[in-house]
Amino acid sequence: MSTKRKKRKKNKIVLFVVEIIILAALLVGLYVYSKMNKVDNTGEIEEKDVNIELDSETAEVLKGYTNIALFGLDNREVGNYSGGNSDTIMIASINNDTKKVKLVSVYRDTFLNVKDDTYRKINAAYSYGGAKGAVAALNKNLNLDIVDYISVDFGAVVDAVDLLGGIELELTSQEVQIMNDNYIDEINRVTDHSSSKLSGSGAFTVDGVQALAYCRIRYTAGDDFKRTERQRTVLTKMIEKAKASSLTTVGGMIDSMIDEISTSFTSKDLLKLAGNVMDYDLEDSHGWPFELCTGNYGSQGSLVVPTDLETNVKELHAYLFDEHNEVSNTVGGISDYIRQYTGCTPESTTRFDNPLTGDDNTSTADTGYILPEESDPE
């Protein structure tokens, strides 16, 4: 590894979930409204600035959904939301009629168009253009209509889990060892906590530091694909615990976390979105792309390559919106470029994980996928 790459090595941060903030907003009413002026609000995002390119039929379908981008940044400096790679990228899609929520993790190493004619891992889009640039990249590559986001810094998940009184996780002995050896001490140092290490295996009630350590595990069977699954598991547990929490607990969460997020939402937006939050139900979560190949591509490093993008975007829409929408010409052009650059075609697919068909061949053996360094920005 070059000296330059070593110098880029940073801690990674992890996910946050809009449903918890929404739930808190509903439960504490005007109290929340009075606190929201502490949020790092970046203002409303205009559609013309974030690459929304939908045909009339797709636009009509998406009117029935609220799609929100969730970013966890790898900045070491707490409270800095202006740049850095987005280590965690999620899309929360809320069906406005049924109140069902689906959550999609976009694999951070997915090779996509991050800005103009620049192709990199999708996690680099945030460093190129901040939150607005990352939202624009998601819309451009996935044919979506996202205009709202939430970004979090290092301490958000730690504080949230602690204030919820911990969450229940089932851990293997390998996961426990990796958490102890690689992450817990480091997270304690960065967040000024003193969480203990774990021992054994089985069911644990983990605190915030331990939950964050669990979310960061990458070097086990399943690699980064399994890591995103762990993140969604923690997210689900947090939602379940928050919905069962008391007013006092949720109020404490708001006070603790309100200055640990950056968002396009205003307090009024959050309260409006919270109108029927008790009816919200996390219906399903999944990783994306559904079909892919992996490998090392020179200066681009180790990539996740959708096979192909056009197919994966159509499947994503079918999963989120129950519609096989047509993709934009832009998506078609990006798909062609990725295929030409990588040589990966549908016939090259090495990993199938499609929730629509039940196809599940998630072995990463012999795929050529080499996990990049924790701080690899490419």
C-alpha positions as CSV (number, residue, x, y, z in Angstrom):
1,M,0.0,0.0,0.0
2,S,1.3,3.5,-0.9
3,T,2.1,6.1,1.8
4,K,-0.6,8.2,0.3
5,R,-3.2,5.5,0.8
6,K,-2.0,4.9,4.4
7,K,-2.4,8.5,5.2
8,R,-6.0,8.4,4.1
9,K,-6.8,5.7,6.6
10,K,-9.7,6.9,8.8
11,N,-12.3,5.4,11.0
12,K,-15.6,4.7,9.4
13,I,-18.9,5.8,10.7
14,V,-22.2,4.1,10.3
15,L,-25.8,4.5,9.6
16,F,-28.7,6.4,11.0
17,V,-32.4,6.0,10.4
18,V,-35.0,8.5,9.6
19,E,-37.8,6.5,11.2
20,I,-36.4,7.1,14.6
21,I,-36.2,10.8,14.2
22,I,-39.8,10.8,12.8
23,L,-41.0,8.7,15.7
24,A,-39.4,11.1,18.1
25,A,-41.0,14.1,16.4
26,L,-44.4,12.6,16.7
27,L,-44.1,11.6,20.3
28,V,-42.8,14.9,21.7
29,G,-44.7,17.3,19.5
30,L,-43.9,21.0,20.2
31,Y,-40.9,20.0,22.3
32,V,-39.3,18.6,19.1
33,Y,-40.2,21.6,17.2
34,S,-38.4,23.8,19.7
35,K,-35.3,21.6,19.5
36,M,-35.1,21.3,15.7
37,N,-33.4,24.7,15.3
38,K,-30.2,23.0,16.5
39,V,-30.2,20.7,13.5
40,D,-27.6,21.4,10.8
41,N,-30.3,22.1,8.2
42,T,-28.9,22.7,4.7
43,G,-32.2,23.8,3.2
44,E,-34.6,22.5,0.6
45,I,-33.1,20.7,-2.4
46,E,-34.6,21.7,-5.7
47,E,-35.3,19.0,-8.2
48,K,-33.4,20.7,-11.0
49,D,-30.2,20.4,-8.9
50,V,-30.3,16.6,-8.3
51,N,-30.6,14.9,-11.7
52,I,-34.2,13.8,-11.5
53,E,-35.0,12.4,-15.0
54,L,-38.3,10.5,-15.0
55,D,-40.7,9.7,-17.7
56,S,-44.4,10.6,-17.0
57,E,-45.4,7.1,-16.1
58,T,-42.5,6.6,-13.7
59,A,-43.1,10.0,-12.1
60,E,-46.7,9.1,-11.5
61,V,-45.7,5.9,-9.8
62,L,-43.1,7.6,-7.6
63,K,-45.6,10.2,-6.4
64,G,-47.0,7.5,-4.1
65,Y,-43.7,7.2,-2.3
66,T,-41.4,9.3,-0.1
67,N,-37.7,8.4,-0.9
68,I,-35.0,9.5,1.5
69,A,-31.2,9.1,1.3
70,L,-29.4,8.2,4.5
71,F,-25.6,8.7,4.6
72,G,-23.0,7.7,7.2
73,L,-19.7,9.6,6.6
74,D,-16.1,8.6,7.2
75,N,-15.1,12.0,8.4
76,R,-13.0,11.8,11.6
77,E,-13.9,15.4,12.5
78,V,-17.2,15.3,14.4
79,G,-19.8,17.6,13.0
80,N,-18.3,17.9,9.6
81,Y,-20.9,17.0,6.9
82,S,-19.6,19.0,4.0
83,G,-17.4,16.2,2.4
84,G,-15.8,12.8,2.8
85,N,-16.8,9.5,1.5
86,S,-20.2,8.0,2.5
87,D,-19.2,4.7,4.1
88,T,-22.9,3.9,4.4
89,I,-25.5,4.6,1.8
90,M,-29.1,3.7,2.3
91,I,-32.4,4.6,0.7
92,A,-35.6,4.5,2.8
93,S,-38.7,4.3,0.6
94,I,-42.0,4.9,2.4
95,N,-45.3,3.9,0.7
96,N,-47.5,6.9,1.5
97,D,-50.7,4.9,1.3
98,T,-49.8,1.7,3.2
99,K,-47.1,3.3,5.4
100,K,-44.8,0.3,4.6
101,V,-41.1,1.1,4.6
102,K,-38.4,-0.7,2.5
103,L,-34.8,-0.1,3.1
104,V,-32.0,-0.6,0.5
105,S,-28.3,-0.6,1.2
106,V,-26.3,0.5,-1.9
107,Y,-23.0,-1.3,-1.7
108,R,-20.3,1.4,-1.2
109,D,-18.0,-0.1,-3.8
110,T,-20.5,-0.2,-6.6
111,F,-19.0,1.3,-9.8
112,L,-21.3,4.1,-11.0
113,N,-21.3,7.6,-12.4
114,V,-20.5,9.9,-9.4
115,K,-20.4,13.3,-11.2
116,D,-20.5,14.5,-14.8
117,D,-18.4,11.9,-16.8
118,T,-16.5,10.7,-13.7
119,Y,-16.9,7.0,-12.7
120,R,-15.9,5.8,-9.3
121,K,-17.2,3.8,-6.4
122,I,-20.5,5.4,-5.4
123,N,-19.2,6.2,-1.9
124,A,-17.0,8.9,-3.6
125,A,-20.0,10.9,-4.7
126,Y,-20.3,12.6,-1.3
127,S,-16.7,13.8,-1.4
128,Y,-17.2,15.2,-4.9
129,G,-20.4,17.2,-4.1
130,G,-21.4,16.8,-0.5
131,A,-24.9,15.6,0.3
132,K,-26.5,17.3,-2.7
133,G,-24.0,15.7,-5.0
134,A,-24.5,12.2,-3.5
135,V,-28.3,12.6,-3.8
136,A,-27.9,13.7,-7.4
137,A,-25.7,10.6,-8.1
138,L,-28.3,8.2,-6.6
139,N,-31.0,9.8,-8.7
140,K,-28.9,9.8,-11.9
141,N,-27.8,6.1,-11.6
142,L,-31.0,4.6,-10.1
143,N,-33.6,6.7,-11.8
144,L,-35.1,8.1,-8.5
145,D,-36.6,11.3,-7.3
146,I,-34.8,11.8,-3.9
147,V,-34.8,15.4,-2.7
148,D,-34.3,14.8,1.1
149,Y,-31.4,13.3,3.0
150,I,-30.0,12.7,6.5
151,S,-26.3,12.5,7.2
152,V,-24.7,11.5,10.5
153,D,-21.4,11.8,12.3
154,F,-19.6,9.2,14.4
155,G,-21.5,9.4,17.6
156,A,-25.1,9.2,16.4
157,V,-25.6,5.5,16.5
158,V,-23.7,5.2,19.8
159,D,-25.8,7.7,21.6
160,A,-29.1,6.4,20.1
161,V,-28.5,2.8,21.1
162,D,-27.3,3.8,24.6
163,L,-30.4,5.9,25.2
164,L,-32.6,3.0,24.1
165,G,-31.0,0.9,26.7
166,G,-29.2,-1.3,24.2
167,I,-30.4,-3.7,21.6
168,E,-30.4,-7.4,21.3
169,L,-28.0,-9.1,18.8
170,E,-27.0,-12.7,18.1
171,L,-23.2,-12.8,17.7
172,T,-20.8,-15.5,16.7
173,S,-17.5,-16.0,18.4
174,Q,-15.7,-14.7,15.3
175,E,-17.8,-11.5,15.3
176,V,-17.1,-11.0,19.0
177,Q,-13.3,-11.4,18.5
178,I,-13.2,-9.0,15.6
179,M,-15.3,-6.4,17.5
180,N,-12.9,-6.7,20.5
181,D,-9.6,-6.7,18.5
182,N,-10.4,-4.1,15.9
183,Y,-13.1,-1.7,16.8
184,I,-14.3,-1.3,20.5
185,D,-11.2,0.4,21.8
186,E,-11.0,2.7,18.8
187,I,-14.7,3.7,19.0
188,N,-14.4,4.3,22.8
189,R,-11.5,6.7,22.1
190,V,-13.3,8.6,19.4
191,T,-16.6,8.9,21.2
192,D,-15.2,9.3,24.7
193,H,-17.0,6.2,26.0
194,S,-15.7,3.3,28.1
195,S,-17.6,0.3,26.7
196,S,-16.4,-3.1,27.7
197,K,-15.4,-6.0,25.4
198,L,-17.5,-9.1,25.0
199,S,-16.8,-12.8,25.4
200,G,-18.3,-15.9,24.1
201,S,-21.1,-16.1,21.6
202,G,-24.9,-16.1,21.5
203,A,-27.5,-13.5,22.5
204,F,-26.2,-10.2,23.8
205,T,-27.6,-6.9,24.9
206,V,-25.1,-4.6,23.3
207,D,-24.5,-0.9,24.0
208,G,-23.9,1.8,21.4
209,V,-20.2,1.3,21.1
210,Q,-20.6,-2.5,20.7
211,A,-23.5,-2.0,18.2
212,L,-21.3,0.3,16.1
213,A,-18.4,-2.2,16.3
214,Y,-20.7,-4.9,15.0
215,C,-21.8,-2.7,12.1
216,R,-18.2,-2.1,11.0
217,I,-17.3,-5.8,10.7
218,R,-16.2,-6.6,7.1
219,Y,-13.6,-9.3,7.1
220,T,-15.8,-12.4,7.6
221,A,-17.7,-14.7,5.2
222,G,-19.8,-12.4,3.0
223,D,-17.3,-9.5,3.2
224,D,-18.9,-6.0,2.7
225,F,-22.2,-7.6,1.6
226,K,-22.5,-9.1,5.1
227,R,-21.6,-5.8,6.7
228,T,-24.5,-4.0,5.1
229,E,-26.7,-6.8,6.3
230,R,-25.4,-6.2,9.8
231,Q,-26.2,-2.5,9.5
232,R,-29.7,-3.2,8.5
233,T,-30.1,-5.7,11.4
234,V,-29.0,-3.0,13.9
235,L,-31.3,-0.5,12.2
236,T,-34.3,-2.9,12.5
237,K,-33.5,-3.5,16.2
238,M,-33.3,0.3,16.8
239,I,-36.6,0.9,15.2
240,E,-38.3,-1.8,17.2
241,K,-36.8,-0.5,20.5
242,A,-37.7,3.1,19.7
243,K,-41.3,2.3,18.9
244,A,-41.6,0.6,22.3
245,S,-39.8,3.3,24.2
246,S,-41.2,5.9,26.6
247,L,-41.7,9.6,26.0
248,T,-38.8,10.4,28.4
249,T,-36.4,8.0,26.5
250,V,-37.3,9.4,23.1
251,G,-37.0,13.0,24.4
252,G,-33.5,12.2,25.7
253,M,-32.6,10.7,22.3
254,I,-33.5,14.0,20.6
255,D,-31.5,16.1,23.0
256,S,-28.5,13.9,22.6
257,M,-28.5,13.4,18.9
258,I,-30.0,16.6,17.5
259,D,-26.6,18.2,16.9
260,E,-25.1,15.0,15.4
261,I,-27.1,15.1,12.1
262,S,-27.2,17.2,9.0
263,T,-30.4,17.1,6.9
264,S,-32.4,18.8,4.2
265,F,-35.5,18.5,6.5
266,T,-36.8,21.4,8.5
267,S,-38.6,21.0,11.8
268,K,-41.8,21.6,9.9
269,D,-40.9,18.9,7.4
270,L,-40.2,16.4,10.1
271,L,-43.4,17.1,12.0
272,K,-45.5,16.8,8.8
273,L,-43.8,13.5,7.9
274,A,-44.5,12.3,11.4
275,G,-48.3,12.5,11.0
276,N,-49.0,8.8,10.8
277,V,-45.7,7.4,12.0
278,M,-47.1,5.0,14.5
279,D,-48.6,3.2,11.5
280,Y,-45.2,2.9,9.8
281,D,-43.8,-0.6,9.4
282,L,-40.4,-1.7,8.2
283,E,-41.6,-4.2,5.7
284,D,-38.3,-5.4,4.3
285,S,-34.6,-4.5,3.7
286,H,-32.1,-5.6,1.1
287,G,-28.7,-4.9,-0.5
288,W,-28.3,-3.6,-4.0
289,P,-27.2,-4.4,-6.8
290,F,-29.2,-7.7,-6.8
291,E,-27.0,-9.2,-9.5
292,L,-23.3,-8.3,-9.8
293,C,-19.8,-9.4,-10.5
294,T,-16.7,-8.3,-8.6
295,G,-13.0,-7.8,-9.2
296,N,-10.0,-5.6,-9.1
297,Y,-9.9,-3.0,-11.9
298,G,-6.5,-1.2,-11.8
299,S,-6.6,2.3,-10.5
300,Q,-10.3,1.9,-9.7
301,G,-9.4,-0.8,-7.1
302,S,-11.8,-3.5,-6.0
303,L,-15.3,-2.9,-7.5
304,V,-18.8,-4.2,-7.2
305,V,-20.2,-4.1,-10.8
306,P,-24.0,-4.3,-11.5
307,T,-24.7,-6.9,-14.2
308,D,-26.0,-4.9,-15.8
309,L,-27.1,-1.5,-14.4
310,E,-30.2,-1.2,-16.5
311,T,-31.5,-4.6,-15.4
312,N,-30.7,-3.9,-11.7
313,V,-32.4,-0.5,-11.8
314,K,-35.6,-2.0,-13.3
315,E,-35.5,-4.7,-10.6
316,L,-34.9,-2.1,-7.9
317,H,-38.0,-0.2,-9.0
318,A,-40.0,-3.4,-9.0
319,Y,-38.8,-4.2,-5.5
320,L,-39.5,-0.7,-4.0
321,F,-42.5,0.4,-6.0
322,D,-44.1,-2.9,-7.4
323,E,-43.6,-1.5,-10.9
324,H,-41.2,-2.5,-13.7
325,N,-40.5,1.1,-14.7
326,E,-38.6,2.0,-17.8
327,V,-35.2,3.5,-17.1
328,S,-34.0,6.8,-18.4
329,N,-31.7,7.2,-21.4
330,T,-29.1,8.4,-19.0
331,V,-29.2,5.1,-17.0
332,G,-29.0,3.2,-20.3
333,G,-25.9,5.2,-21.3
334,I,-24.2,4.6,-17.9
335,S,-25.0,0.9,-18.1
336,D,-23.3,0.7,-21.5
337,Y,-20.2,2.5,-20.2
338,I,-19.9,0.2,-17.2
339,R,-20.3,-2.9,-19.3
340,Q,-17.6,-1.6,-21.8
341,Y,-15.2,-0.5,-19.0
342,T,-15.4,-3.7,-16.9
343,G,-16.4,-6.3,-19.4
344,C,-19.1,-7.5,-17.0
345,T,-22.3,-8.7,-18.6
346,P,-25.3,-10.5,-17.2
347,E,-23.5,-13.7,-18.2
348,S,-20.6,-12.7,-16.0
349,T,-22.7,-12.5,-12.8
350,T,-21.1,-14.2,-9.8
351,R,-23.5,-13.1,-7.1
352,F,-27.3,-13.4,-7.3
353,D,-29.3,-12.0,-4.4
354,N,-32.7,-11.1,-5.9
355,P,-35.6,-10.6,-3.5
356,L,-38.1,-10.5,-6.4
357,T,-37.3,-14.0,-7.7
358,G,-35.8,-15.7,-4.6
359,D,-32.5,-16.3,-6.4
360,D,-29.8,-16.5,-3.8
361,N,-26.3,-17.4,-4.8
362,T,-24.4,-15.1,-2.4
363,S,-21.0,-16.9,-2.3
364,T,-18.1,-14.5,-2.8
365,A,-15.6,-17.3,-3.3
366,D,-13.3,-17.0,-6.3
367,T,-15.0,-13.8,-7.6
368,G,-11.9,-11.7,-7.6
369,Y,-13.3,-9.3,-5.1
370,I,-10.5,-8.0,-2.8
371,L,-11.8,-5.9,0.1
372,P,-10.3,-2.4,-0.1
373,E,-8.7,-0.7,2.8
374,E,-11.1,0.8,5.3
375,S,-10.4,4.3,4.0
376,D,-10.2,3.5,0.3
377,P,-11.9,6.4,-1.4
378,E,-12.1,4.9,-4.8
